[in-house]
Amino acid sequence: MLQPGGVLMVTTFLMDKGRLSNGLSFPYKNNEHYFYDNTLPEVAVGYELEFLRKESAKNGLKLYKTLWGSWRHSDDIICFSGFPQDILLFVKE
């Protein structure tokens, strides 16, 4: 129900810059889903960016911007948002 030109914000854990961190890791995988805890997968789920890009495109959404979160605790990844999860902004075409 997003109008053309509207922006959708999604927060998730992206696996593209690593699945492991000091505090939160995603050692389990099932299809396109990465899990923190295999017995309670809904606790934290991660995805690869390309999977989310393809699935969103099926609904007329184009990836506009990716902001990397701080959950990895890595000096190599700059987190501008100060938010733990990764943030994706999609625009409705």
C-alpha positions as CSV (number, residue, x, y, z in Angstrom):
1,M,0.0,0.0,0.0
2,L,3.0,2.2,-0.6
3,Q,2.4,5.0,-3.2
4,P,4.8,5.5,-6.1
5,G,7.7,7.5,-4.8
6,G,7.1,6.3,-1.2
7,V,9.9,5.1,1.0
8,L,9.9,1.8,3.0
9,M,12.4,1.4,5.9
10,V,13.4,-2.1,6.8
11,T,15.6,-3.1,9.7
12,T,17.3,-6.5,9.6
13,F,20.7,-8.2,10.1
14,L,22.6,-8.3,6.8
15,M,25.1,-11.1,6.3
16,D,27.1,-9.5,3.6
17,K,29.8,-8.1,5.8
18,G,30.0,-11.1,8.1
19,R,27.8,-13.4,10.2
20,L,29.9,-13.3,13.4
21,S,30.4,-10.6,16.0
22,N,31.4,-10.3,19.6
23,G,27.8,-10.3,20.8
24,L,25.5,-11.6,18.1
25,S,26.3,-14.3,15.5
26,F,24.3,-16.2,12.9
27,P,25.8,-19.7,12.7
28,Y,22.7,-21.5,11.3
29,K,21.3,-21.3,7.8
30,N,18.1,-22.6,6.2
31,N,17.5,-21.6,2.6
32,E,17.9,-17.8,2.5
33,H,17.5,-17.3,6.3
34,Y,20.4,-17.1,8.8
35,F,19.6,-17.7,12.5
36,Y,21.1,-16.7,15.8
37,D,19.4,-19.6,17.6
38,N,18.3,-22.7,15.6
39,T,15.8,-23.8,18.3
40,L,14.1,-20.3,18.4
41,P,14.8,-18.9,15.0
42,E,12.5,-15.9,15.4
43,V,14.9,-14.4,18.0
44,A,17.1,-13.0,15.3
45,V,17.0,-13.6,11.6
46,G,19.5,-12.4,9.0
47,Y,19.6,-12.2,5.2
48,E,21.9,-11.5,2.4
49,L,21.4,-8.1,0.7
50,E,20.9,-9.5,-2.8
51,F,18.1,-11.8,-1.6
52,L,16.2,-8.8,-0.1
53,R,16.9,-6.7,-3.2
54,K,15.4,-9.4,-5.5
55,E,12.4,-10.1,-3.4
56,S,11.6,-6.4,-3.0
57,A,11.9,-5.8,-6.8
58,K,9.1,-8.3,-7.3
59,N,6.9,-5.8,-5.6
60,G,8.1,-2.7,-7.4
61,L,10.6,-1.6,-4.7
62,K,14.1,-0.5,-5.6
63,L,16.9,-0.4,-3.0
64,Y,17.8,3.3,-2.3
65,K,20.2,3.1,0.6
66,T,21.9,0.7,3.0
67,L,23.0,1.9,6.4
68,W,25.2,-0.7,8.2
69,G,24.3,-1.3,11.9
70,S,26.6,-1.6,14.9
71,W,25.8,-5.3,15.8
72,R,29.0,-6.6,14.3
73,H,31.2,-4.4,16.6
74,S,33.7,-4.0,13.8
75,D,36.0,-1.0,13.2
76,D,35.9,-1.8,9.5
77,I,32.2,-1.1,9.2
78,I,31.1,2.5,9.8
79,C,27.7,2.8,11.5
80,F,26.2,6.2,10.9
81,S,22.8,5.4,12.4
82,G,23.9,4.4,15.9
83,F,21.3,1.6,15.5
84,P,22.4,-2.0,16.1
85,Q,20.5,-3.5,13.1
86,D,21.2,-2.7,9.5
87,I,18.8,-0.3,7.8
88,L,17.5,-0.6,4.3
89,L,15.6,2.1,2.5
90,F,13.5,1.1,-0.5
91,V,11.6,3.4,-2.9
92,K,8.4,2.3,-4.6
93,E,8.8,2.8,-8.4
